[in-house]
């Protein structure tokens, strides 16, 4: 049979599905109206397969032989067939009367857990029909349930490319064993430390936003930074104290290459950000038109007054995350938006901000005139080499 997930957290509590193949001789492995018996049988101590019939239940949990020889029967209430070829199983997570041959046993379990210093353990998932005949087997591995203790830093420019470090426990060290995303945007180039207590990754592009959640998936299951201790309960199991989530921010920022040029030069800028493909850059030379613009601004951009000293023209949108344009530093005025500066003056030496706006309107009441992408990461320096 095939499992929806071949691994999960120590301590259980997660639900997996099992799908059974059909044959001409057995087109309905789980006849309608029947209740299969499901067992987890430890694969250690020389065991290489499920028993032909359900095994006697032995206590598991803690350390020692009870775990390495453990057999755990899943409570029938946690086994739900939903077709003749599929069933759902909730991996045991808490003490309950175990079931043997459909009857309550006096043996209590503590869920499917690692023993001693184990960081992972392989079990057989064994399914028996109503007549206690084995009808399906699969291997299932439990591993340390992951936790997140910190994310450094907790922000990235919208265009991504920010290296971040995630600290915690239970991160799988095997290749591609740990994956992560922030509000659906995956981290790339993930590298896990040998101890499994931290990993690094690089953010990918995401629209600007705050209060975003990181999701990490490991062999021991998923963990969300909204519940970083991964217990599904308020912090420290105190029902009066909420968990302290670790939330992420994508700032409304851009990067510019090159980031400097000498006064009086003409330079082509490569601007990286996000959302450029939804902007309309009007080819008119009027910087006050209602199209999108790229301005070079001293201090903060103000639509009605401080619009900048020059416009980067000839904008070509390469895609959602990149555009290129030409910045002419031989003149420090926006024609005809700013006639107070003499024609022909070079842009003065200093540090400026490259500012992308969705609308060149000078009206302070025009919401679209606000900068769409502004960041200290977009500074451009005019200086001699």
N, C-alpha and C positions, 0 to 999 in steps of 0.2 A: 504494500500500500504506500501511498505518497502523502507526506505531511505538508501542511501549509508552511510550517517552520520546523527546521530540524534542530533548533537549539532554543534555549530560553533561560530565564534567570533562576538561580538557586533560590529556593523558597516558593517557587511556583506562583499560582494565582493568575497566570495567563491562559488564554484559550487558543487551542490549535484545532485544525480540522484534519481528518484522515479520509483519503479517497481510495476506494478499493477497485481493482480491475475486475472486469467481468469476463466470464468464459461461457462457452456454449453449455457446458455442464452446470455452471453456477452463474446464471444471469443476474441473480439478486443476492449478493453476499449478505445483506442485512434485510431479511424478510420484513415486510411491513407489520408493525405491531409487536416486534420482538425487541428485547433489551440485551445488547451485547455486554459482556464483561470485559473491562479494560484494566490491564495491569502494567505497571512499570517494574521491570526486572533488571537488576543491576548487571552490567555486562562484565564485571571483573571476576576475579577468583576462578578463572578458567571457563566461565560461561560464554558460549559463542552464539547462542540463539535463544529465542523464546521456547519455553516448555510446550510440549504438545497439548497440555491441559493446564488450566490455572494452577499456579504454585501456591503453597501455603504462605500466608502473609507473615512476614517477619518485620519487627520494628526497625525503623530507620531513623536517622538523625543522630547528631552528636558525633562520636568518633568510634572507631573500632569495627569489629566483625559484623555488628548488626547492620551497619551501613554497607559494607562491602559485600554482604550476602543478602542485601535488602530486596524485598518484594512488596510492592505497594499496590493494592487494588483500589481503583478510583471509585468514589462514591457514585452509585447509579444516577443520583440527582445531577451529577456533573458530566454525564455522558448523554448527549442528545443526538440520536439519529435524525437526519432531516431528508434522507432519501434512502433508497435501497443500496446506494453505493457510497454514501458520505455520512460522517458523523462528526460532532464537535466534542472535544474533551477539554475540560478545565483542569489544568495541572494542579494537583493537591497543594494547598498552601497553609492549612491550619489543622489543628487536631480535630478529628471526627471519628466516629466508630467505623473501622474498616469493614469491608464487605468480603465475605468468603462464600462462594456459591450462592450469591444472592441473599445471604443471611448476615445479620449484624454480628460483628466480631467484637470481642472485648479489647482487642488491640487498638490503641490510639496511635496516630502518626503525627509527625510534625512537618509534613509536607515533603516535597522532593528537594532535598538539600545536599550541599557539599559536606564532606566530612573532613575534620581536622584541617590540614593545610592544603587540601585540594583547591585548585583554581578552576578545574573543569572535571566533569565525570560523564561517561557515556552509559546510557541506559537503553534497554529494549522496550519499545512500546508494543504491547501484545494485545490483540483483540480476539476474543473468543465468542462464538455464537451461543445461542440459547442452550445448545447441547454441550457446551464447553469444548467445542472443537476449534482449534486455532484457524482463524480465517484471514489474519493480516498481521504483518510485522514491519517494524521500521526502527531505526536507531534515532535516539534523541539525546542531545548533549545539554547538560546544565552547566552554567558558568557563573562567575561572580556577577551579581546584580550591579550595574554601573551607577555611580553617583557623580555629580558635578559639584566641585567646591568653589571654583572660580573660573571666570573667563576674562582674559586680559589681552587687549583692551575690549571693552564692550561696545565698540562703535567702529564703523567703517564708512568710507566715502561710498556714495551710491554706485559708483562704477566698480567697486570691489578692489581687489589686489591688496587688501590689508592682511598682514600676517597676524594671526591670533593664537594664543595658547590656552588650552582648556585643561584644567587640573581636576583630579578626582580619583576614582578607583574603578577597576573593572573594564578598562579599555582593552580590546582584543589586539594582540600584537602581531597576529598573522596578517599576511598581505590582504588588503581590502576587508579585513575583519572588523574595522571600525569605520563607520560613515557618519557624516554630520551635515546638517543643513540649518539655515536660519530663515524661518518663515518661507520655506520652500526653495530657497536658493542654496544649492549645495556648496560645501567647502571643497576645495580642491587641494591636491598635493598634501594629503594627510599623512603625518609621520607620528607613530606612537612610540613612546619611550619603552625601553626594555622592561621596565617594572610595571607597565600598564597603568601608571598613575597620572599620565599627562599625554597630550598630543598637540601638535601644531597643525594649522591648516590656513589656507588663503581664501578670503571671501570672494565670491563672484557678484556680479551686478544685481542690484535690487532697487526698486523704487524707494525713495526716501521714506522713512517711517520710524516711529519710536515704539517702545513696549513690545518688541519682537522676541520670539522664543526660539531658542536653539533646540534641535532634536538630534540626539546622538543614538545610533543603533550599534550594538555590539553582539557578540555571541551570547552574552548574558541578558539580551533584550534591550529595549529602548529606555532612554531617560530624557526627560524634558527639563529645560532650565526653569520652567514654571513650577516644577516640583523637583528641585535639584537633589534632594536626599532620596528621591525615588521610593517613597514609602506610601504614596497615595493618601497620606494623612497630613494634618497640620504639623508644623515643625515640632520635633521632639515628642510627637504623639500627644501633644497638649491641644485639646480641642478648642481652647480659648485663644491660642496663638497661631495665627496663619503662617504658612510657609513664607520664607523670604525668597521670592523668585529672583533669578538673575536674568535681566532683560537686556536686549540688544537694540542698538540704534544704527540706522543707515542715514548718514547726514546728506544734506542736499549739496553735494560738492562736486568739483571737477578737478582735473589735473591738466597742466599745460606743458607742452614740450615744443621748443626750448622754453626755459623759464627766465631768460634774460637776453638782451641784445643791446648794442651800443646806440646812443642817441643818434637820430638821423638815419637809422637803418630801415630796411624793409625786410620783414621776416614772415615766413609761413608758420603758423601755429597748428599743432596737432592737439586737439582738445578732447579729453576723455571724460565721459560722464554717463548719464542714462536718460532715456526719454527724448533724445534728439529727433527721432523719426516722427514724433507727433507735433513737432514745431514747423511752422511755415516761415521760411526766410524770404521776405520780399526783396526782389532785386532792385527796387528803387533806391536811389542814392540818398533819399530823405531818411535820416535816422529817427524821425518822429512818426514814421508810418506804423500801421498796426501789425506789421509782421514781426517775426522774432529777430533779435539782434545780438551781436557779441561786442560788448563795449570794454574799453580799457579805462578803469575808474580809479581816481585817487580818493581814498577814504571810502565811506559808505555810499552806495548807489541810492539816489533819490530820484524818482521818476520825474518830478516837477522841477527839480533844480540841479542837483549834482549828477548829471548824466554821464560824466566821464570826459576824457580828453581826446579819445580817438575811437573809431570803430574798426573792428576787424572785418574786412569785406570779402566778397567773393566766396561766401560760405558754401561749402560742399559737404552734405551730410553723407558720411560713409555708411552709417547704420545707427541703430538705437544708442550705441555707446561711444560713437566717435564722429567728430566733424573736423574739417580743416578750413582755415581762412588765412587771409593775408593782412598783416598789421603794418601800416605805414607810419613810422615814427618821425617822418620829416615834417609833419604838421600836427599841432596839438589843439585842433579844434574839430568840432563836429559840425559839418556844413549841411544844412543851414541852422542846426539847432543851437549853436553857440557862436555868435558873431562877435563876442567880446574879446576874443583872442586874435591877435594879428595873424593874418595868413602867412604861412611859411615858417613860423617858429617851430623848432624841433620840440618834441616831447621832452620835458625836463627830466634830468636824472632823478631816480627815486624808485620806490616800490609801489606797484599798483595792483589792482585786483581785476582779473579777467572775469567779466560778469555776463552771463547769458540771460536774456530776458525774453519772455514769450511775446511781449507786445511793446513796441516802441513809443506808445502814447505818453505824452507829457502830463496827462491828467493824474493828479494825486488820488482821485477817487476811482480811477480805473484799476480794478483788482488785478487784471491781467498784466498791468504794467510792472507789478512786483517782480523782482528777480526770480527766475525759476531755479537757477543753479548758482550759488555763491559759496565760496569756501576759501579759507586761508590757504588751502592747498592749491589755489589757482593764482597765487601771487606771481607777478611778472616784474622783473627788475630791469630798469633802463639804466645802464652804467657803462663806463668805458672798460675795455678789456685790459 
